[in-house]
Amino acid sequence: MAEAKLAVIGGSGLYQIEGLSNVKETKISTPFGDPSDAVTLGSLEGMGVAFLPRHGKGHRINPTEIPARANIYALKSLGVEWIISVSAVGSLREEIHPGDLVIPNQLIDRTKSRVNTFFGDGLVAHVGFAEPFCPVLSHILFQTASEAGAVVHNGGIHVVMEGPLFSTKAESHLYRSWGASIIGMTALPEAKLAREAEICYATLAFVTDYDCWHDTLGTVTVEMVIQNLRHNVEMSKKILRRAVAQVPKKRECQCATALKNAIITAPEVIPAALKQKLHVLIGSYVK
């Protein structure tokens, strides 16, 4: 039986959700190793909710080291259908100010040291990713963020860089020339893996700084990020309570069936051990 329908993956500064009832922690082992930390389960607004701190409690895992496959697999095994990602980002546009919130609708992948798929080793799947964020969940987040009083930007291109160092000025200006809106370090491979797992995924991207391109405000520092995080964390908690109450009971978006026509490998040649390993993901399509 599913233990949670919706999950929140907390980014920098968000390590717990207030208002959960029937709270318990569970440690989950996956074929891809252990998740970032124990998963907190509870009920919020009548819905089963899971919370996973992306960087681990105490923020001990850097962006490249985040066990993204284990995180998404663990949430899928709990029955999760929706993931709200909360993350801190830098702004690449003058009109997107520190303290604002962005609900991005596109991604540019600038990571280079991360495994970004569950598949391989005898099973090939090509999943559509033209629209990387769930439009239904993104709309809910925009509406509830507006209701909560946030200054929120609907849509935008999110560049995901490797890290853990911040951008050079040359890189920051390059991303601006591409028309990108914000930059962060954690939305990928999370979003890709969530799509492969047929989980709806959307992001609350809280702006903490202007990256390093802004000539008058100086370059981004950890102190600057932490100062803006405090406001962002409180706002994210207000939004999450409202968003949970508006999540549909039945999914009708394409995220829910992303694997339906994506698996290319003939079932009879997929190794039995691999079928077992990926059963949580492919069990509906490969017997």
C-alpha positions in Angstrom: 0.0 0.0 0.0 1.3 3.5 -0.9 2.5 5.4 2.2 2.7 8.8 0.5 1.2 10.4 -2.6 3.2 13.6 -2.6 6.9 14.2 -1.7 8.8 17.3 -0.9 12.5 17.3 -1.6 14.0 20.1 0.5 16.8 22.2 -0.7 19.2 24.6 1.1 17.6 25.7 4.3 14.5 23.5 4.3 15.0 20.4 6.3 11.5 19.7 7.7 7.8 20.4 7.1 5.7 21.9 9.9 2.1 20.7 10.4 2.6 17.0 9.6 0.6 14.6 11.8 1.2 10.9 12.4 4.9 11.5 11.8 7.4 8.7 11.4 10.9 8.3 9.9 11.8 5.4 7.7 15.2 4.4 6.3 15.0 2.9 2.8 17.6 0.9 1.0 17.4 0.9 -2.8 19.3 -1.0 -5.6 21.0 2.4 -6.2 22.3 2.8 -2.6 20.9 4.8 0.3 19.0 8.0 -0.1 20.3 11.3 1.2 18.7 10.6 4.6 15.8 8.9 6.3 12.4 9.8 4.8 9.9 11.5 7.0 6.3 10.4 6.5 3.2 12.0 7.7 -0.2 13.4 6.8 -0.8 17.0 5.7 -4.2 18.3 4.7 -5.4 14.7 4.7 -2.8 13.5 2.2 0.1 11.2 2.8 3.3 13.2 2.4 7.0 12.3 2.4 9.9 14.6 3.1 13.4 14.0 2.0 16.3 16.5 2.8 18.2 16.6 -0.5 21.6 17.4 1.1 20.9 15.3 4.2 20.3 16.7 7.7 22.9 19.3 8.5 23.6 19.9 4.8 26.5 17.4 4.5 26.1 16.3 0.8 27.3 18.5 -2.0 25.4 18.8 -5.3 27.5 16.4 -7.3 27.3 13.7 -4.5 23.6 13.8 -4.0 22.3 10.1 -4.5 19.6 11.2 -6.9 18.7 7.8 -8.2 18.4 6.4 -4.7 16.3 9.4 -3.7 13.8 9.1 -6.6 13.6 5.3 -6.4 12.9 5.4 -2.7 10.1 7.9 -3.2 8.6 5.8 -6.0 8.7 2.7 -3.8 6.6 4.6 -1.2 3.9 5.3 -3.9 4.8 8.9 -4.5 3.1 10.4 -7.6 4.0 14.1 -7.2 7.3 15.7 -6.2 7.7 19.3 -5.2 11.4 20.3 -5.3 12.4 23.3 -3.2 15.7 24.8 -4.1 17.9 28.0 -3.9 18.9 29.6 -7.1 20.7 32.7 -8.5 19.0 35.1 -10.8 20.2 35.8 -14.3 17.7 38.6 -15.0 17.5 42.1 -13.7 13.7 41.8 -13.1 14.0 38.6 -11.0 15.2 39.9 -7.6 16.6 38.2 -4.6 13.7 37.1 -2.5 11.5 36.4 -5.5 10.2 32.9 -6.4 10.4 31.3 -9.9 8.4 28.3 -11.1 10.6 27.3 -14.1 9.2 25.5 -17.1 12.5 24.7 -18.9 16.0 23.3 -18.1 19.5 23.5 -19.6 21.8 20.8 -18.4 25.3 21.9 -17.6 26.2 19.1 -15.3 28.9 16.7 -16.3 29.6 14.3 -13.4 26.2 12.7 -12.6 24.4 9.6 -13.7 21.1 10.8 -15.1 19.2 7.7 -15.9 17.9 4.5 -14.3 18.4 2.6 -17.5 21.3 0.9 -19.2 23.2 -2.5 -18.7 20.7 -4.3 -20.9 17.6 -2.1 -21.0 17.3 0.9 -23.2 14.5 3.5 -22.7 14.1 6.9 -24.4 11.7 9.0 -22.3 10.3 12.3 -23.7 11.6 15.3 -21.8 10.6 18.2 -24.0 8.6 19.7 -21.1 10.8 18.8 -18.1 8.4 20.1 -15.4 4.8 18.8 -14.8 2.5 21.6 -16.1 -0.3 20.6 -13.7 1.9 20.8 -10.6 3.7 23.9 -11.8 0.4 25.7 -12.2 -0.6 24.7 -8.7 2.6 26.0 -7.3 2.2 29.3 -9.1 -1.3 29.8 -7.9 -0.6 28.9 -4.3 2.6 31.0 -4.2 0.6 34.0 -5.4 -2.0 33.3 -2.7 0.7 33.1 -0.1 1.9 36.6 -1.0 5.1 35.6 -2.8 6.5 37.7 -5.7 6.4 34.8 -8.1 7.5 34.5 -11.8 5.6 32.0 -13.8 8.0 30.1 -16.2 11.6 30.6 -17.0 14.7 28.7 -18.1 16.6 27.1 -15.3 20.3 26.4 -15.9 21.7 23.5 -13.8 25.5 23.7 -13.3 27.8 21.1 -11.7 29.1 23.0 -8.7 30.0 23.1 -6.0 31.8 26.3 -7.0 29.7 29.2 -8.2 29.9 30.4 -11.8 32.6 32.5 -13.4 31.5 35.9 -14.7 32.0 34.6 -18.3 29.7 31.7 -17.7 27.1 33.9 -16.0 27.0 36.2 -19.0 26.9 33.3 -21.4 23.8 31.9 -19.7 22.2 35.3 -19.8 22.9 35.5 -23.5 21.0 32.2 -23.9 17.9 33.8 -22.3 18.2 31.8 -19.1 16.4 33.1 -16.0 17.9 31.3 -13.0 20.8 29.1 -12.2 21.2 26.3 -9.6 22.9 23.0 -8.9 20.3 20.4 -8.0 17.3 20.2 -10.4 19.2 17.7 -12.5 19.3 14.8 -12.7 16.3 14.9 -10.3 13.8 16.0 -12.9 15.0 13.5 -15.5 14.9 10.6 -13.0 11.4 11.7 -11.8 10.2 11.6 -15.4 11.6 8.1 -15.9 9.9 7.1 -12.7 6.6 8.6 -14.0 6.4 11.0 -11.1 5.1 14.5 -11.7 7.9 17.0 -10.8 7.9 20.8 -10.3 10.2 23.3 -8.6 9.9 26.1 -6.2 13.0 28.0 -7.0 13.8 30.7 -4.4 16.1 33.4 -5.6 18.9 34.2 -3.1 21.3 36.3 -5.3 22.2 37.7 -8.7 24.8 35.1 -9.4 28.0 37.1 -10.4 26.9 38.9 -13.5 25.5 42.0 -11.8 28.0 44.8 -12.0 26.7 46.8 -9.0 25.7 44.1 -6.5 29.0 42.1 -6.4 29.4 38.4 -6.7 27.4 35.7 -4.9 28.7 34.6 -1.5 27.6 32.0 1.0 26.7 34.7 3.5 24.4 36.4 0.9 22.7 33.1 0.2 22.1 32.2 3.9 20.7 35.7 4.6 18.0 35.3 1.9 17.3 31.7 2.7 15.6 32.5 6.0 12.7 34.4 4.3 12.5 31.7 1.6 12.1 28.9 4.0 9.2 30.4 5.8 7.5 31.3 2.5 8.0 27.7 1.2 6.2 26.3 4.2 3.2 28.5 3.6 3.1 27.5 -0.1 3.4 23.8 0.6 0.4 23.7 2.9 -1.7 25.3 0.3 -0.3 23.2 -2.6 -1.0 19.9 -1.0 -4.7 20.7 -0.6 -4.9 21.3 -4.4 -3.2 18.3 -5.8 -5.6 16.3 -8.0 -6.7 12.8 -6.9 -6.2 11.5 -10.4 -3.4 12.3 -12.7 -4.1 13.1 -16.4 -0.8 14.6 -17.4 1.7 12.8 -19.6 4.2 12.4 -16.7 2.0 9.5 -15.4 2.6 7.4 -18.5 6.1 8.6 -19.5 7.4 5.0 -19.9 4.5 3.6 -21.8 6.2 3.8 -25.2 9.7 4.6 -24.1 11.2 1.1 -23.5 12.9 0.0 -26.7 14.5 -3.3 -25.6 12.6 -6.5 -26.3 11.3 -7.9 -22.9 12.7 -11.3 -23.6 16.3 -10.1 -23.8 16.2 -8.0 -20.6 18.3 -9.8 -17.9 16.1 -11.2 -15.2 18.1 -9.6 -12.5 17.7 -6.2 -14.2 13.9 -6.7 -14.4 13.9 -7.4 -10.7 16.1 -4.4 -9.9 13.8 -2.0 -11.8 10.5 -3.7 -11.0 9.3 -0.6 -9.0 9.8 1.5 -12.2 9.0 -0.9 -15.1 6.7 -3.5 -13.5 3.6 -2.1 -15.3 5.3 -2.6 -18.7 7.8 -5.4 -18.4 6.7 -8.7 -16.8 
